[in-house]
Amino acid sequence: MLDHYQFQLTRMLEAEQYGEARELLQFLLHCQGEDQRHYEEWSNLLKWVEMAFPESLSGTNGSQTTDNEDDLRRQALDPGEQDEEYINQVLYIMKHHPMIDQQMLALERAALLDSAEVSREIRSWLVEASLHPVVQFKALQCLRKRGELGNVSMERLGEQVSLEIEATPLSLDDFPQPVLAVLERVERVTEIIDASLPHFARELWKECLQFLYGTSTYSWMLDERDEMVDCFAAALHLALATAAYGTADEEAIREAYGITESLRFRYEQACRMMRHVAEGSQESGPDSEP
């Protein structure tokens, strides 16, 4: 999971999300079992963020409000005057850069481009290329931000799916209530253990949803029954604790969420799903198989 958090940190800094980067660095400094040089790098980077961007210290939990953050990101990504060379450069990076964080940054820039050709390029790219699942999701978000409508058919995690562009969630809060209930359950349990855990439960769950969106596994996650929410919540908590501390008391976690023997099979399925997302998050090539 270290590579996953390093990747998230890079994205936050490149998108000038300094409040979120600060919180992630604080979380990483509380994790145990990493090489000492990593702690030194994170500590130095945290000091730089706090000194260079003191505004990241203000607001709830040290971060800016969502509206302000979106405005700042838009200002940072909008080049103003757009010529053909700039548009082609953004599309080239989106399609060919070897790092998915750069591809997703290009997609954020593409959402602001005026050319109608951009949407056609993204649609055909989604259909024809073998893309990382999170890049696919970001491309769908980009199309929705550009005002596109209709369905896009593609292969997603080995399944052929058809997804409605205008139904694509633009934020975590846009996802259906059953999956939000999972996060709420974990937040209630973890906030009394470590004040930083709910924030990172939110980040981890958001990536999980983006990774699985539109698949048969995602449909299974929309089950509203309390016992299903408990199974996914326990699996999320286990993945979170393992990432944060290098180990987790699985028996205590199952007890906290009421995972009885009758729910054990569903719980273990949910755990396998979380491991699959964690393993898939390490893939960085634009043409790598999900």
C-alpha positions as CSV (number, residue, x, y, z in Angstrom):
1,M,0.0,0.0,0.0
2,L,3.0,2.3,0.3
3,D,3.1,2.7,-3.5
4,H,-0.6,3.5,-3.5
5,Y,-0.2,6.4,-1.0
6,Q,2.9,7.7,-2.7
7,F,0.9,7.8,-5.9
8,Q,-2.0,9.6,-4.2
9,L,0.5,12.1,-2.8
10,T,2.0,12.8,-6.2
11,R,-1.5,13.4,-7.6
12,M,-2.5,15.8,-4.8
13,L,0.6,17.9,-5.2
14,E,0.4,18.1,-9.0
15,A,-3.3,19.1,-8.7
16,E,-2.3,21.7,-6.0
17,Q,-4.5,19.9,-3.4
18,Y,-2.2,21.0,-0.6
19,G,-4.7,20.6,2.2
20,E,-5.3,17.0,1.3
21,A,-1.6,16.4,0.7
22,R,-0.9,17.7,4.2
23,E,-3.4,15.3,5.8
24,L,-2.0,12.4,3.9
25,L,1.6,13.2,5.0
26,Q,0.4,13.4,8.6
27,F,-1.2,10.0,8.2
28,L,1.9,8.5,6.7
29,L,4.1,9.8,9.5
30,H,1.8,7.9,12.0
31,C,2.2,4.6,10.0
32,Q,4.6,2.0,11.4
33,G,7.1,-0.3,9.9
34,E,8.5,1.7,7.0
35,D,12.1,2.6,6.2
36,Q,13.4,5.6,8.2
37,R,14.3,7.5,5.0
38,H,10.6,7.5,4.1
39,Y,9.7,9.2,7.4
40,E,12.4,11.8,6.8
41,E,11.2,12.5,3.3
42,W,7.5,12.8,4.5
43,S,8.5,15.1,7.4
44,N,10.5,17.4,5.1
45,L,7.7,17.5,2.5
46,L,5.2,18.3,5.2
47,K,7.3,21.2,6.5
48,W,7.6,22.5,3.0
49,V,3.8,22.3,2.4
50,E,3.0,24.1,5.7
51,M,5.5,26.8,5.0
52,A,4.8,27.4,1.3
53,F,1.0,27.0,1.5
54,P,-0.1,28.2,5.0
55,E,-3.7,28.3,3.7
56,S,-3.6,24.5,3.8
57,L,-3.7,24.8,7.7
58,S,-7.1,26.6,7.7
59,G,-10.6,25.2,7.4
60,T,-12.1,21.9,8.7
61,N,-9.4,19.3,9.4
62,G,-6.8,21.6,7.9
63,S,-8.3,21.4,4.4
64,Q,-10.1,23.9,2.1
65,T,-13.8,23.5,1.5
66,T,-14.7,21.5,-1.6
67,D,-15.9,24.5,-3.5
68,N,-12.8,26.5,-2.9
69,E,-10.6,23.5,-3.7
70,D,-12.5,22.9,-7.0
71,D,-12.1,26.6,-7.9
72,L,-8.4,26.5,-7.2
73,R,-7.9,23.3,-9.1
74,R,-9.7,24.7,-12.1
75,Q,-7.6,27.9,-12.0
76,A,-4.4,25.8,-11.8
77,L,-5.4,23.5,-14.7
78,D,-7.0,26.1,-17.1
79,P,-4.4,27.4,-19.5
80,G,-6.6,30.3,-20.6
81,E,-5.9,30.5,-24.4
82,Q,-6.0,27.1,-26.0
83,D,-4.3,26.4,-29.3
84,E,-4.2,23.2,-31.3
85,E,-0.7,22.4,-30.1
86,Y,-1.8,22.5,-26.4
87,I,-4.9,20.4,-27.1
88,N,-2.8,17.8,-28.9
89,Q,-0.3,17.7,-26.1
90,V,-3.0,17.1,-23.5
91,L,-4.5,14.3,-25.5
92,Y,-1.1,12.7,-26.2
93,I,-0.3,12.6,-22.4
94,M,-3.7,11.3,-21.7
95,K,-3.3,8.4,-24.1
96,H,0.4,7.6,-23.9
97,H,2.0,8.7,-20.6
98,P,3.4,5.6,-18.8
99,M,2.2,6.9,-15.4
100,I,-1.6,6.8,-14.6
101,D,-1.3,9.9,-12.3
102,Q,-0.2,11.9,-15.3
103,Q,-3.0,10.4,-17.4
104,M,-5.5,11.4,-14.9
105,L,-4.1,14.9,-14.6
106,A,-4.4,15.2,-18.4
107,L,-8.0,14.1,-18.1
108,E,-8.6,17.0,-15.6
109,R,-7.1,19.4,-18.1
110,A,-9.1,17.8,-20.9
111,A,-12.4,18.6,-19.1
112,L,-11.6,22.3,-19.6
113,L,-10.7,22.1,-23.3
114,D,-13.1,23.8,-25.8
115,S,-12.6,21.5,-28.8
116,A,-15.4,19.1,-29.6
117,E,-12.8,16.7,-31.0
118,V,-11.7,16.1,-27.4
119,S,-14.9,14.3,-26.4
120,R,-14.8,12.1,-29.6
121,E,-11.1,11.2,-28.8
122,I,-11.9,10.2,-25.2
123,R,-14.9,8.1,-26.3
124,S,-12.9,6.1,-28.8
125,W,-10.0,5.8,-26.4
126,L,-12.3,4.3,-23.8
127,V,-13.8,1.8,-26.3
128,E,-10.5,0.7,-28.0
129,A,-7.7,0.9,-25.4
130,S,-7.0,-1.4,-22.5
131,L,-7.0,1.0,-19.6
132,H,-6.5,0.9,-15.8
133,P,-10.0,0.9,-14.2
134,V,-9.5,4.1,-12.3
135,V,-8.4,5.9,-15.5
136,Q,-11.6,4.6,-17.2
137,F,-13.6,6.1,-14.4
138,K,-11.8,9.4,-14.6
139,A,-12.4,9.5,-18.4
140,L,-16.1,8.9,-17.8
141,Q,-16.1,11.8,-15.2
142,C,-14.3,14.0,-17.8
143,L,-17.0,13.3,-20.4
144,R,-19.7,14.2,-17.9
145,K,-17.9,17.4,-17.0
146,R,-17.8,18.2,-20.7
147,G,-21.6,17.9,-20.9
148,E,-21.6,14.7,-22.9
149,L,-24.6,12.4,-22.8
150,G,-25.4,8.8,-23.7
151,N,-23.8,5.4,-23.1
152,V,-20.2,4.2,-23.6
153,S,-19.6,0.5,-24.0
154,M,-16.2,-0.9,-22.9
155,E,-14.4,-3.8,-21.3
156,R,-14.0,-3.2,-17.6
157,L,-12.3,-5.7,-15.3
158,G,-12.9,-8.5,-17.8
159,E,-16.6,-7.7,-18.3
160,Q,-18.3,-5.9,-21.2
161,V,-20.3,-3.0,-19.7
162,S,-22.4,-0.1,-21.0
163,L,-22.3,2.9,-18.8
164,E,-24.4,6.1,-18.9
165,I,-22.1,9.1,-18.9
166,E,-24.5,11.5,-17.2
167,A,-24.9,9.0,-14.3
168,T,-21.2,9.0,-13.5
169,P,-20.6,10.2,-9.9
170,L,-18.5,13.3,-9.8
171,S,-17.7,13.0,-6.1
172,L,-17.9,10.4,-3.4
173,D,-21.2,11.8,-2.2
174,D,-22.7,11.2,-5.6
175,F,-22.5,7.4,-5.2
176,P,-25.6,5.5,-4.1
177,Q,-26.6,5.4,-0.4
178,P,-25.8,1.7,0.2
179,V,-22.0,2.2,-0.5
180,L,-22.0,5.4,1.4
181,A,-23.5,3.6,4.4
182,V,-20.4,1.3,4.4
183,L,-18.1,4.3,4.8
184,E,-20.3,5.9,7.5
185,R,-20.2,2.6,9.4
186,V,-16.3,2.6,9.3
187,E,-16.0,6.2,10.2
188,R,-18.1,5.7,13.3
189,V,-15.9,2.8,14.4
190,T,-12.5,4.2,13.5
191,E,-12.9,7.8,14.8
192,I,-12.6,6.6,18.4
193,I,-9.4,4.6,17.5
194,D,-7.5,7.3,15.5
195,A,-8.8,10.6,14.4
196,S,-6.9,10.4,11.1
197,L,-8.4,7.0,10.1
198,P,-11.9,8.3,8.9
199,H,-10.3,10.6,6.4
200,F,-8.2,7.8,4.9
201,A,-11.1,5.3,5.1
202,R,-12.9,7.9,2.8
203,E,-9.9,8.0,0.4
204,L,-9.5,4.2,0.3
205,W,-13.2,3.6,-0.2
206,K,-13.5,6.3,-3.0
207,E,-10.7,4.5,-4.9
208,C,-12.4,1.2,-4.4
209,L,-15.6,2.5,-5.8
210,Q,-13.9,4.2,-8.8
211,F,-12.0,0.9,-9.5
212,L,-15.1,-1.3,-9.5
213,Y,-17.8,1.2,-10.8
214,G,-20.2,-0.4,-13.3
215,T,-19.0,-4.0,-12.8
216,S,-21.0,-7.0,-11.4
217,T,-19.0,-6.6,-8.2
218,Y,-20.1,-3.0,-7.9
219,S,-23.8,-4.1,-8.4
220,W,-23.3,-6.6,-5.6
221,M,-22.1,-3.8,-3.3
222,L,-25.4,-1.9,-3.8
223,D,-27.2,-4.4,-1.6
224,E,-28.9,-2.3,1.1
225,R,-29.2,-5.0,3.8
226,D,-27.5,-4.2,7.1
227,E,-25.5,-7.4,7.1
228,M,-24.1,-6.6,3.7
229,V,-23.1,-3.2,4.8
230,D,-21.4,-4.7,7.8
231,C,-19.4,-7.2,5.7
232,F,-18.1,-4.5,3.4
233,A,-17.4,-2.1,6.3
234,A,-15.4,-4.8,8.1
235,A,-13.4,-5.5,5.0
236,L,-12.7,-1.8,4.5
237,H,-11.6,-1.5,8.1
238,L,-9.3,-4.5,7.8
239,A,-7.6,-3.1,4.6
240,L,-7.3,0.4,6.3
241,A,-5.7,-0.9,9.5
242,T,-3.3,-3.1,7.5
243,A,-2.3,-0.2,5.3
244,A,-1.9,2.1,8.3
245,Y,-0.2,-0.2,10.8
246,G,1.2,-3.1,8.8
247,T,-1.0,-5.5,10.8
248,A,-4.6,-5.7,12.0
249,D,-6.5,-7.6,14.7
250,E,-9.0,-9.3,12.3
251,E,-10.9,-11.1,15.1
252,A,-11.5,-7.7,16.9
253,I,-12.6,-6.1,13.6
254,R,-15.1,-8.9,12.9
255,E,-16.5,-8.6,16.4
256,A,-16.8,-4.8,16.0
257,Y,-19.0,-5.2,12.9
258,G,-21.0,-8.2,14.0
259,I,-19.5,-10.6,11.5
260,T,-21.0,-13.9,12.7
261,E,-20.2,-17.3,11.2
262,S,-23.3,-17.0,9.0
263,L,-21.8,-13.9,7.4
264,R,-18.2,-15.2,7.2
265,F,-18.4,-16.2,3.5
266,R,-19.7,-12.8,2.4
267,Y,-17.1,-11.0,4.6
268,E,-14.3,-13.0,3.0
269,Q,-15.6,-12.2,-0.4
270,A,-15.5,-8.5,0.5
271,C,-12.0,-8.9,1.8
272,R,-10.9,-10.5,-1.5
273,M,-12.5,-7.6,-3.3
274,M,-10.5,-5.1,-1.3
275,R,-7.2,-7.0,-1.9
276,H,-8.0,-7.1,-5.6
277,V,-8.4,-3.3,-5.6
278,A,-5.2,-2.8,-3.7
279,E,-3.2,-5.1,-6.0
280,G,-4.8,-3.4,-9.1
281,S,-3.9,0.0,-7.8
282,Q,-0.2,-0.8,-8.3
283,E,-0.6,-1.1,-12.0
284,S,0.8,2.1,-13.6
285,G,1.1,1.5,-17.3
286,P,-1.5,3.0,-19.7
287,D,-1.8,-0.2,-21.6
288,S,-1.6,-2.6,-18.7
289,E,-4.4,-5.2,-18.2
290,P,-6.7,-4.4,-15.2
